[in-house]
């Protein structure tokens, strides 16, 4: 009767209101009008995003557990001990303490310190034999007379140590696994192909590119890995692009092929962003690929980061840390007079960056609500390298790589509440990534992918024998890295 192509359901059809041409199976549904346009038996509830954080209220089918708080949404940074569930996982994060000040958080709250009342007890501490105290937190006291016959710093497993072959100095818990020598080099119980460090999967390379690329940055999205590359064209000019690949490496595509010189890449829930020092633009594209948009044009630097409302980047020409809305509107200066910013991170209303000079680097914190700028830490220039690099932040701490390429590389941790700078490890870290429990590092010099507990502890080698790993990223199940040599991306499962 209403000529909408569907017969009245009173005579065997499927049209739930044959007097309304806008009501039929599959019709667009208007929420909250008390009309069942699509004939599914109910009106659509209007689902709001009242706080504008990009996530709809979980009371109407969304995933935002508090749609009145723009800082509460899935994947938000969690602040411990405030009785607020910022990341919508159903509980607040317990604040983890280091009561004895030894640089390792209490095992009782997720750390690795087996006795947080004893500053001499922590993972890797010197062990006193036969004193009934587990100083090195390996679960047992050392038996007196337990030898370290190969002088590799690890006592024999046969008498309470953890060296599985005390006659071979290259075999111990901190060694890299050789994937073809039929030896359990790292004493984890697995040999060669059975060892996690040998199960590296290729993920992607820049498909559709005519270049021999290098220097890839990367970021992990919900379903794909996104990475940049650069190389020389036939005329000798540097050009590059941005590509994406499925996480299992089964397919890869270019988003912007052989155009400009893309550098750092970062993702949020819907888009991929990158700095392009060739095109002199901040650029953006949908996660699935499509139209590339320019958000800002000027003498842009490499670093960038993103939160729910803004993209943050560095204007090299004006020497300013900048922000711009996610749609490219309202570009504004966050902080002026900043020398060569080469790393940015943002969390919970605070922006962090490292500023480089000829003599030292400085780690800064800026309160984005209009607060002051604070210098948190400094690194002294050594051997022509960046003293500080790759700043990363979680709810409680700031992390960075200290002294990449200097031969004195470390991973540093600083309490965001102030004080307490701790060296987590002495490893060759160039780039860092974080998950809930670990700091992951790409060791560009030794070709290794490493991780160390955020609370402190032993360094694990997840992959070795890699060609100059350049950048690193993580998701819930895997660690991904790019190569400085060919920009290809690989992964190893956690």
N, C-alpha and C positions, 0 to 999 in steps of 0.2 A: 504493500500500500504506500510506503514512503519512498519507493524507487531507489533504495540503497543497495539492491542486488542480493538481499537476504530475505527469505520468506519468514512470515510470522510464526513464532514458536508455538502458537496455539493450534496450528494446523500442520505440525510436523517439521517446521523450519527451525532456524536458529536465531532469528531476530527477536531480541527480548523486548523491544518497543517498536512495533511496526508503524507507529505514528511519528517517529522521530528519525529523520534521515541520517542523523549524526550518531545513532546508536545501532551498532551491529558488531558481530564478533571480529575482534582485531582492530576496532576503531581506536583512534587516539583518546586516551582517558584524561579528563580534567579532574584534578584532585579537589576534594572538599566541596563539590557542588551537589552532593546527594543524588547524582545521576550515574547510572552504570552504563557508560558509553560503550565499553568493550565487551559487554554481556558475559562477564565472568562471575556475576552474582554479587558483586560488591563495588562500592565506590572506592577510588584510590585515595588513601590518606596523604595529605600534603606533608612531605618530609622536609623539615627545615634544616638550615645550617645557620642557626641564630648567632653563633659567635664568629662566623666568617673564617673558620680555620680550614675550610675545604672538605670537612667531613660532616655528614648528616647525622641527626639525632638518632641514637639507637632505640628510642621509643617508637620510631616509625620505620624501622627497617635499616637504618644507617648503622654506623660503627662508632660514632662519637659518644663516649660514656658520660660526658658532661658538656652539653651543647651551650652552656652558659659561660664556659671558660675557654678562651681561644688557645690556651697553652695545654689543653687536655685533648688528645686525639691519638689514634693508633700510630705508633712509631715516634711519638714525641719523646723528648729527653726527660727522664724521670729524676725528680729531686728526692733524695732519700730523707726519711724521717719527718715529712711534713703532713702526713695523713691525707695526701692527695694522690690519686692514681692518674698521673699525667699521661702515661702511655697506654692506658685502657687495657691492661693485662689482668685486671681484677684485684690488684693489691699494690700497696705502697712499697717502695724500695727501702730495705733496711740499711741504715747508715753503718758502714763498716769502719771500725776504728783500728788504729795502730797505737795501743795504750802504752807500749814499752818503747816506742820511738826508734825501732830498729829498721824501719822502712818496709815492713811487711804487715798487712792487715790480718786481723784475727780470723782464724779458721772457722770460728763459730758463725761468722756472718759472711762467708764466702771467700775469705782470704786464704792465705797459705801458711800463716804463722801458727805452729802447733802449740805454742805457749806465749800468749801475748802479754804475759806478766814478766817475762824474762827476756831482756834485750840481747842476751847471748844465744837465744834459741830462735832460729829462722831457717828457711830453706837455703842450703849451701853453707851454713855456718860451720866453723871448725868443730869437729866432734871430739869430746873427751871420752876416752874409753872407760868402760866399767864403772861409771858414776851413776848409773840408772837414770840418766837424763838424755833425752833425744834432742841434742842441740841442732842437728841439721834437718830435723823434721822428715826423716825418711821412714819413720815408724818403728825404729829400734835403736837401742844403744849400741855403740861400737865395742866390740870385744877387744881387750888389750892384746897386743901381739898381732893384730890384723895388719898385714903388710900392704904397701903400695909398691909392689916389686918393679913395675914399669915406670914409676914416677910420673904418672899422668894426672895426679891429683885425686884419684879415686881408689879407695881401698878394695881389696879382694872380696868378691861376693861370697866366697866360701866362709868368711869369718865375720859377716855382718856388713861388709861394704856393698857397693853397687857396681863394681867393675866386673863385667862378665868374662873378661879375659885379661888377667893381671900380668900377663907376659907380653902384651901388645899395647904400646902407648897410644896407638891410633884407634884403639877400641875402648870406648868409655861412654857414659851417658850423654856427654856433650859433643860427641863426634858426629860428623855427617855420614849418612848411610851411603856406601858405595853399592850401586844397584846391580853389579855384575861379578862380585868377588866371592859369593857364597859365604859371607861372614856377616854376623849381626854386629855391625860397626857401632851402632848407637845404643846397644844393650837394651832394646825395647822388646826383645823376644821374637822379632820378625826379621827375616833375612831376604835381601834382594827384592824381587817382585812382590813378596808378601808384605813388605814394609810400606807404610803409608807414604813416606817420602819419595818412593819410586813410582807411585801411581799418579803421575801428572798427565792431565788431559789437555790436548790443544782445544781452545775454545773458538778462536776466530782470527782472521787477518783481514786487511782492508780489501774486500771483494770489489771488483770493478775499478780498481786503481791501476794506472799504468806506471806507477812509481816503484822504486825500491825503498820502502818507507823505514822510518826510525822514530824514536822518541815518542812513544804513545802514553798519554794519560788515560785513565779509565774510571768508570763509575758503574755500580751495579744497580739496575732498576728492578722492579718487581718480577719481570719475566726475562729480561735480556741484559747483556753486558754492553756498555757503550764506551767507545774508545776513539781517541784521536791519533793521527799519524801525520808525518811530514816526510818529504823527500825532495830530490832534485828532478825537475823536468828536463826535457831534451835540450833546452837552452841554458841549463845550469841554474835556473831560478828555484828557490825553495817554495814549494806548494804542498798542500796537504788536504786532509779531509776528516770527516767524522763518520764512523761506521757503528753498526750494532750487530750482535750475534746472539743466537740462542745460548743459554747457559751450558747446554751439553755440546755445543760446537757443531750441531747438525746443519746450521744455516747461518749465513752472514749477509748483510746488505749495507750499502752505502747510504747515509743520510745526506751528506754533502760531499761529493767526490771531487778530489783534485782541484779544490778551489780555496784560495786563501792559505793561511798557516794557522790552523787551530792548535790551541794549547790545552789548558786544563778543562776537563769535562766533569759535570756534576748533574745529578738527576733529582727530581722530586716525584710526587705521586703521578704526575701527568706529563711532564716535559723533560727534555734534556737541554742543558745550557752549556755553552762553551765560549771561551775567549778566543778571538781570532786576531793575532798580531799582524797578519798579512792584510786582511780586509779592514783592520782597525775597527772592529765591531765586537760587541757582546751579542751573541746569537742564541736562538732558541728554536726547537722543533718539537712536535709531539713525540711521545715515546714510541709510537708505532711507525714513525717516519711521516713525511709530508712536507707541507710548506715551511720553509725556514724563514724566521722573522728576525729582524734586527731590533734589539732592545735599546742599544746605545751606540753612538759612533764617536770615536776619538782615539787618542793615543793610549790604547788599553794595554795593560800588563797581563801576565800569565794567570795569576791566582784568582779564584772566585769561590764563593760559597752561597748557599741559599737557605732561607727559612720559609715559614708559611706565607710571608707577605712580601719579601724583598729578595733580590739578588745583590750580593755585595762583591765589589771588584776594585781594581786599582787603576787610577788614571795616571799614567806615567808622565804625561806632559805637564799636568798641573800638580803632580806629586800629592794626590789626594786619595784617601780611601773613600769610595763612593757606594751609594745604594740606589736602586731603581725598583719600582713596582714590577711584579711578575709580568705585566702586560707592556712594560717599557715606558710607563708614565712616571712623572714626578721624580726624575733623577735629582739627587741631592748629595752634598758633601757630608760624610760622616766625621772625617778628621782630615784637616789640611796639614801641609808641611811634613809629609812622611816620606822618608828616603827608601827607595827600592824595596817595596813590599813584595815578598816572594812566597807567602803562605797565609791563608785566611781560614778561620773556622768560626761558626756561630752556634750558640746554644742558649736558650732560656733568657733572651733579651740582652745577651752580652756577646760582643764581637771581639775576636782575638786575631792578632796578626804579628808577623815577624818583619821587622824593618832592618835593612842591611846598610852598613857603611863600610868604608875601607878599613876600619879598625875593630868594629864589633857589631854584633847583631843584638837587637832588643825585642823581647816579647812584650806586646802591649795588650791590655784589656780595656774595652770601651763599653760603658753602660749605655745601651741604645735608648733608654728612656730619658736621656738628656743629662746623664751623669758625667763624671769626670773621666779622663784618660789616665790609666795607671800603667807604669812600667813594672812588670812582674819578674823578669829575669833577663840576664845578659850573657852573651857568649863572645869570647875574645877571638879575633881573627887569627887563623893559623894556616900557614902553607897555602895561601891563596884559595881557601875553600869557604863555603858558607858555614859559619860556626853553628847556626841553628837552622832547622829546616822542618817542614811537614808538621805544622802544629795541628793537633787534634784535641777534642774536648768531649767530656761526658758530664754527667750531672755533678760530679764531685771534684774532678781533676782536669788539669791541662797536661798534655803529653807532647813531646817533640823529640826529633832526632838531633843530637848534638854532635857537631864536627864531622859531617859526611865528607868522605874522601881524605880526611886528615890523618888516618891511621890511629885516631884516638876516639873512635865513634862510640857513642853511648845512647841509650834511651833514657830520657829524663821525665819525671812526674812531679807536678806541683799541685798542692791543694788549692782549689779555687777560693776557699774561705780565707786563705792567707798562710804564709809560712810553709815550712816542711817541703823543701825540694829534695827529691830522692832520685838517685841513679838506679833505675830498674835493672839495667844490664849493660855490659860492655860488648856490644855487637855492632857490626858494620851497617847500621840502619841508614837508609837514604829516604825512603818513604814509609809512612805509617798508616795503619787502619785500626779501628776499634770494633769489638763487639762487647757484650755484657761482661765478659770475664777476662779477655786477653787484649794485649797490644800485638799487632802483626807488623812485621817489618820486611821490606825488600832490601836485601843486602847486595847492593850493586857491585861491590868489589869482589866478594867471594862467591857470587852467583847462588845465593841461598834465600829461601823464604822461611822466616822464623816467627816464633811467637813466644811471649813471656806473659805470665799472669799479671794483670793490672796491680794486684796486691804485692807483687814481687815473687820471685821463685826461679826455678831452673828454666833456661832457654831451650825450647824444642826446635829442631830443624824439621820443617814440614816438607821441603823440597830442596835438593841440591843439584849442582851441575847445570844451573840455568844461565842463559846468556844475558848478562847485565840487566837483571830485573830493575825496572825503572819506577813503576807505580804499583800500588797494591790496594785491593778493596775486598770486602767480605760481605756475605749474606749469612743466613741462618745455617747453611750446610756446607759452604765451600769458601776457599780463599782463591782470589784471582789476581793475576799480575800481568803486566805488559813488559816488553823487552825494549831496551834502549837501542838495540841493533836493528830489529826488523818490525817493531811495533806490534808483533803478534801477541795474542793473549792466551794464557794457559791457566789451569786451575788444579787444585788438589782438594779433596774432600777433607773436612775438619776431622 
